[in-house]
Amino acid sequence: MKAHLEKIGGVGAVIAAAACPVCFPKLALIGALFGLGALGAYESQIFVGVQILTLVAVAGHVLNFLGYRRKAPLIVALLSGAAVFAGLYASEWLTYAGFAGLVALSALDLLKYFRRRSV
């Protein structure tokens, strides 16, 4: 479970944000395409879920750093997590940049995981 923590958190935060129409309107457009608009009634719970899943993603990357000692992904994860939280109060685009950073890191970790498994 520890090996997949950052992937679950990063992708989960974006999916939860896509279900939150007022908080993240650009992601809500994508969420509506996949039928997540019906979850709009639970917006306040989803908003808290986005924050928790962002913390889970950053915590997963911290654990990943403790195992592999790669500083660059840790720095990007910390900056992305900070951007998500700062964007909640400052700028919507800052939040989206933070989500993009977390998802990109999760995708890179997933690619590295599959490369290690195939060898």
C-alpha positions in Angstrom: 0.0 0.0 0.0 2.9 2.4 0.8 4.2 2.0 -2.7 1.0 3.3 -4.2 0.1 6.0 -1.7 1.3 9.0 -3.9 -0.5 7.6 -7.0 -3.8 7.2 -5.1 -3.6 10.6 -3.5 -2.6 12.5 -6.6 -5.2 11.0 -8.9 -7.9 10.9 -6.2 -7.5 14.6 -5.5 -8.0 15.5 -9.1 -11.0 13.2 -9.5 -12.5 14.6 -6.3 -11.9 18.2 -7.5 -13.6 17.4 -10.8 -16.7 16.5 -8.8 -16.7 19.9 -7.0 -18.4 22.3 -9.4 -18.2 25.6 -7.5 -14.7 25.2 -6.1 -12.9 24.1 -9.2 -15.1 25.2 -12.2 -12.6 24.2 -15.0 -12.2 20.7 -13.6 -15.9 20.4 -13.0 -16.4 20.7 -16.8 -14.3 17.5 -17.2 -16.1 15.9 -14.2 -19.5 16.6 -15.8 -18.4 14.7 -18.9 -17.9 11.6 -16.7 -21.1 12.1 -14.7 -19.5 13.5 -11.6 -21.8 16.5 -11.7 -24.4 14.5 -9.6 -22.0 14.8 -6.7 -22.5 18.6 -6.5 -24.8 18.2 -3.5 -21.8 16.9 -1.5 -19.5 19.8 -2.4 -18.4 20.6 1.1 -17.4 17.0 1.9 -15.6 16.7 -1.5 -13.8 20.0 -0.8 -12.4 18.5 2.4 -11.7 15.2 0.5 -9.6 17.1 -2.0 -7.5 18.5 0.8 -7.0 15.2 2.5 -6.1 13.4 -0.8 -3.6 16.2 -1.6 -2.0 15.5 1.8 -2.0 11.8 1.1 -0.3 12.4 -2.2 2.4 14.6 -0.6 2.9 12.1 2.2 3.3 9.3 -0.3 6.0 11.2 -2.1 7.7 11.9 1.2 7.7 8.1 1.9 9.0 7.6 -1.6 11.8 10.0 -0.9 12.7 8.1 2.3 13.0 4.9 0.3 14.9 6.1 -2.8 16.5 9.4 -1.7 15.5 11.3 -4.9 15.2 15.0 -4.0 13.7 16.4 -7.2 10.4 14.5 -7.0 10.1 15.4 -3.3 10.7 19.1 -4.0 8.1 19.1 -6.9 5.6 17.3 -4.6 6.0 19.7 -1.8 5.7 22.7 -4.1 2.7 21.2 -5.9 1.0 20.4 -2.5 1.7 24.0 -1.4 0.3 25.3 -4.7 -2.9 23.4 -4.2 -3.5 24.8 -0.7 -2.3 28.3 -1.6 -4.5 28.3 -4.7 -7.6 27.6 -2.5 -7.2 31.1 -1.1 -5.3 33.0 -3.8 -5.7 31.8 -7.4 -7.6 29.1 -9.1 -4.8 28.6 -11.6 -2.3 28.0 -8.8 -4.5 25.1 -7.6 -4.6 23.6 -11.1 -0.8 23.9 -11.4 -0.5 22.1 -8.1 -2.8 19.3 -9.3 -0.9 19.1 -12.6 2.4 18.7 -10.7 1.0 15.9 -8.4 -0.6 14.0 -11.3 2.6 14.3 -13.4 4.7 13.0 -10.5 2.3 10.1 -10.0 2.4 9.3 -13.7 6.2 9.3 -13.7 6.3 7.1 -10.6 3.9 4.7 -12.2 6.1 4.5 -15.3 9.2 3.8 -13.2 7.3 1.2 -11.3 6.3 -0.7 -14.5 9.8 -0.5 -15.8 11.2 -2.0 -12.7 8.6 -4.8 -12.8 9.3 -5.7 -16.4 13.1 -6.1 -15.9 
